[in-house]
């Protein structure tokens, strides 16, 4: 028996250098690093981990996982 395909839950991974390590303001918006769009959270988390680990020596670099599926189909209130 094959299992039905899982629902596509898109996630965006991106980041860049912050103004200060504790802020959420990017130093240069034109230099944002767009890692990619992934079909599920686990794939996005793997990409996020790899990029965050590669930039661990720069305290001002931060990467984020954005749940695009929540923006495309918001939950009713």
Order of alpha helices (4+ residues) and beta strands (2+ residues): beta-beta-alpha-beta-alpha
